[in-house]
Amino acid sequence: MALHEIEDDLKKAQGTLDHWSTNFGQVAKKAYNTETEYDLAYQNAIDDFSKPVEGQKAPTVDAVKAKAFIKCEQLYRDYRQAKSDLVIANKLIGIAETTLTAIQTRAGL
């Protein structure tokens, strides 16, 4: 492998590592915030749907949970997407680190 190819590979891997290392905190914060937003909304929905309605039989726990989930479905989707983004960012950082090590080893640096 030519030296310029090794340098190009190093720059590419380093760029990927720099990008995700720089943005990892924002991705993690978004995952945390969306999880918190979903958890709070879901608990509030549980509370709302658990209140007895006069003249009606009390809803079952499963019925309350189902209604709460449906009410918070988009927040749950947002949370799962943010969590997936965090996992992907973490894996990309690991891949970039491994790639850099492999390229350096191959080049004898």
VOKEVEX-413915 format. One record per residue: x negated, y, z of N, C-alpha, C in turn; residue number from 1. Coordinates in steps of 0.05 Angstrom, whole numbers, plus 32768, in hexadecimal, padded with zeros to 4 digits. Each point is the difference from the previous one (the first is absolute). Example, Ala and Ser with C-alpha at 12.3 -4.5 7.8 and 13.67 -1.06 7.14 Angstrom:
    nxx    nyy    nzz   caxx   cayy   cazz    cxx    cyy    czz   zavo
   7EF8   7F8E   809C   8012   8018   8000   7FEE   8018   8000      1
   8007   8015   7FF2   7FF0   8018   8001   800F   8016   800E      2
END
This chain:
    nxx    nyy    nzz   caxx   cayy   cazz    cxx    cyy    czz   zavo
   7FEF   7FE9   8000   8011   8017   8000   7FEE   8019   8000      1
   8007   8013   7FEF   7FF0   8018   7FFD   8004   8012   8018      2
   7FEC   8010   8006   8000   8012   8017   8017   8014   7FFF      3
   8006   800A   7FE8   8017   8014   7FFE   801B   7FF2   8006      4
   8002   7FE6   7FF9   8019   7FF2   8007   8003   7FFC   801E      5
   7FE9   7FFA   800D   8001   7FFD   801D   8007   801B   800D      6
   7FF4   8016   7FF6   8006   801A   800B   801D   8007   7FFC      7
   800B   7FFA   7FE8   801D   8005   7FFB   8011   7FF0   8013      8
   7FFA   7FE7   8004   800F   7FEF   8013   7FFE   800B   801C      9
   7FE9   8008   8008   7FFC   800C   801B   8011   8019   8003     10
   8000   8011   7FED   800F   8019   8001   801E   7FFB   8002     11
   8009   7FED   7FF0   801C   7FF8   8000   8009   7FF5   801B     12
   7FF0   7FEE   800A   8007   7FF4   801A   7FFE   8014   8017     13
   7FEC   8011   7FFE   7FFD   8015   8015   8017   8014   7FFE     14
   8009   8007   7FE8   8016   8012   7FFD   801A   7FF4   800B     15
   8004   7FE7   7FFC   8018   7FF2   800B   7FFE   8000   801F     16
   7FE9   7FFA   800A   7FFD   7FFF   801D   8004   801C   800C     17
   7FF4   8014   7FF4   8003   801C   8009   801D   8008   8000     18
   800E   7FFA   7FEA   801C   8009   7FFD   8011   7FF3   8017     19
   7FFF   7FE6   8003   8011   7FF3   8013   7FF7   8005   801D     20
   7FE7   8004   8004   7FF6   8007   801B   800A   801B   8008     21
   8000   8013   7FED   800A   801B   8005   801E   8000   8005     22
   800F   7FF1   7FF1   801D   8000   8001   800D   7FEC   8013     23
   7FEF   7FEF   800C   800B   7FEB   8011   800F   800B   8018     24
   7FF6   8015   800B   800E   800D   8017   801C   8009   7FF9     25
   8002   800C   7FE9   801B   800A   7FF7   8013   7FE9   7FFB     26
   7FF6   7FEB   7FF4   8010   7FE8   7FFA   8009   7FF3   801B     27
   7FEE   7FFE   8013   8006   7FF4   801A   8014   8012   800F     28
   7FFD   801A   7FFF   8013   8012   800D   801C   7FFE   7FF4     29
   8001   7FFE   7FE6   801A   7FFD   7FF3   800D   7FE6   8008     30
   7FF1   7FEA   8001   800B   7FE6   8009   800B   8002   801C     31
   7FF0   800C   8012   8009   8003   801C   8019   8011   8002     32
   8000   8017   7FF2   8018   8012   8001   8019   7FF3   7FF4     33
   7FFD   7FF2   7FEA   8018   7FF4   7FF4   800A   7FE9   8012     34
   7FEE   7FF2   800D   8008   7FEA   8012   8010   800D   8018     35
   7FF5   8015   800B   800D   800D   8016   801B   800B   7FF8     36
   8001   800D   7FE9   801A   800B   7FF7   8015   7FEA   7FFC     37
   7FF8   7FEA   7FF4   8012   7FE9   7FFD   8009   7FF5   801B     38
   7FED   7FFB   8012   8006   7FF4   801A   8014   8012   800F     39
   7FFB   801A   8000   8013   8012   800E   801B   8001   7FF4     40
   8001   8001   7FE5   801A   8000   7FF3   800F   7FE6   8004     41
   7FF2   7FEA   7FFF   800D   7FE6   8005   800B   7FFE   801C     42
   7FF1   8008   8014   8009   7FFF   801B   8018   8013   8005     43
   7FFF   8017   7FF3   8017   8013   8002   8019   7FF3   7FF3     44
   7FFC   7FF3   7FE9   8016   7FF3   7FF2   800B   7FE9   8011     45
   7FEF   7FF1   800D   8009   7FEB   8012   8011   800C   8016     46
   7FF7   8016   800C   800F   800D   8015   801C   8009   7FF5     47
   8000   800C   7FE9   8019   800A   7FF4   8013   7FEA   7FFB     48
   7FF7   7FEA   7FF4   8012   7FEA   7FF9   8007   7FEE   8017     49
   7FF2   8003   8017   8006   7FF0   8017   8016   800D   8011     50
   8007   8019   7FFB   8015   800D   8010   801B   7FF3   7FFA     51
   800E   7FF9   8016   801A   7FF3   7FFC   8014   8014   7FF4     52
   8011   7FF5   7FEE   8015   8010   7FF4   801A   7FF8   800F     53
   800E   8013   8009   8018   7FFB   8010   8014   7FEF   7FF0     54
   8009   7FEB   800D   8014   7FEF   7FF3   7FF4   7FEA   7FEE     55
   7FE6   8000   7FFD   7FF3   7FEC   7FF0   7FEE   7FEE   8010     56
   7FFC   7FE9   7FF7   7FEE   7FED   800C   7FE3   800A   7FFD     57
   7FEF   7FFC   8014   7FE4   8009   7FFF   7FF2   7FF1   7FE9     58
   7FEF   800E   7FF1   7FF2   7FF2   7FEA   7FEB   7FED   800B     59
   7FFA   7FEC   7FF0   7FEB   7FEE   8008   7FE5   800D   7FFC     60
   7FEC   7FF5   800E   7FE4   800B   7FFD   7FF7   7FFF   7FE3     61
   8006   7FEA   7FF3   7FF7   7FFC   7FE4   800E   8015   7FEE     62
   801A   8005   8005   800E   8014   7FF0   7FF5   801C   8004     63
   7FF9   8006   8018   7FF4   801A   8006   7FE5   8003   7FF2     64
   7FF0   7FEB   8002   7FE5   8001   7FF3   8003   8003   7FE2     65
   8013   7FF1   7FF5   8004   8002   7FE3   8008   801B   7FF7     66
   8012   800C   800E   8009   801C   7FF9   7FE9   8014   8004     67
   7FF1   7FFC   8015   7FE9   8012   8005   7FEB   7FFE   7FEA     68
   7FFB   7FE7   7FF8   7FEC   7FFC   7FEA   8009   800C   7FE6     69
   801A   7FFC   7FF9   800A   800C   7FE8   7FFF   801E   8001     70
   8006   800C   8017   7FFE   801D   8002   7FE3   800A   7FFC     71
   7FED   7FF0   8009   7FE4   8009   7FFF   7FF0   7FF2   7FEA     72
   800D   7FF5   7FED   7FF3   7FF0   7FEB   7FEA   8010   7FF1     73
   8005   8019   7FF8   7FEC   800F   7FF2   7FE8   8006   8011     74
   8005   8007   8019   7FE9   8004   8013   7FEF   7FE7   8003     75
   800E   7FE9   8000   7FF1   7FE7   8002   7FEF   7FFB   7FE7     76
   800C   8006   7FE9   7FF1   7FFD   7FE7   7FE8   8012   8000     77
   8003   8019   8009   7FEA   8013   8001   7FEA   7FF6   8013     78
   8009   7FF6   8017   7FED   7FF5   8013   7FF0   7FE9   7FF5     79
   800E   7FED   7FF3   7FF2   7FE9   7FF4   7FED   8008   7FEA     80
   8007   8014   7FF0   7FEF   800A   7FEB   7FE7   800D   800C     81
   8004   8010   8014   7FE9   800D   800D   7FED   7FEC   800D     82
   800C   7FEB   800C   7FF0   7FEB   800D   7FF0   7FF1   7FEA     83
   800D   7FFB   7FEA   7FF2   7FF2   7FE9   7FEA   8011   7FF6     84
   8005   801A   7FFD   7FEB   8013   7FF7   7FE7   7FFF   8013     85
   8006   7FFE   801A   7FEA   7FFE   8013   7FF0   7FE7   7FFD     86
   800E   7FEA   7FFD   7FF2   7FE6   7FFC   7FEF   8001   7FE6     87
   800C   800B   7FEB   7FF1   8002   7FE6   7FE7   8011   8003     88
   8003   8017   800D   7FEA   8012   8004   7FE9   7FF2   8010     89
   8008   7FF2   8014   7FEC   7FF2   8010   7FF2   7FEB   7FF0     90
   800F   7FF1   7FF0   7FF3   7FEB   7FEF   7FEE   800D   7FEB     91
   8009   8017   7FF4   7FEF   800D   7FEC   7FE6   800A   800C     92
   8001   8009   8018   7FE7   8009   800E   7FEE   7FE8   8003     93
   800B   7FE9   8009   7FF0   7FE8   8003   7FF4   7FF6   7FE6     94
   8010   8001   7FEB   7FF6   7FF8   7FE5   7FEA   8012   7FF7     95
   8003   801A   8003   7FEC   8013   7FF8   7FE6   7FFB   8010     96
   8002   7FFC   801A   7FE8   7FFA   8010   7FF2   7FE7   7FF7     97
   800F   7FEB   7FFB   7FF5   7FE7   7FF6   7FF3   8003   7FE5     98
   800D   800F   7FEF   7FF6   8005   7FE5   7FE5   800F   8001     99
   8000   8015   8011   7FE7   800F   8003   7FE9   7FEE   800A    100
   8006   7FF0   8013   7FEB   7FED   800B   7FF7   7FED   7FEA    101
   8012   7FF5   7FF1   7FF9   7FEE   7FEB   7FEF   800D   7FEA    102
   8008   8018   7FF9   7FF1   800E   7FEB   7FE3   8007   800A    103
   7FFF   8009   8019   7FE5   8006   800C   7FEF   7FE8   8002    104
   800C   7FE9   8007   7FF1   7FE7   8002   7FF6   7FF8   7FE5    105
   8012   8001   7FEC   7FFA   7FF9   7FE5   7FE9   8011   7FF4    106
   8001   8019   8008   7FEC   8013   7FF5   7FE6   7FFF   8010    107
   8001   7FF3   8017   7FE8   7FFE   8011   7FF9   801A   800D    108
   8016   8010   8006   7FFC   801A   800D   7FFC   7FFE   801E    109
END
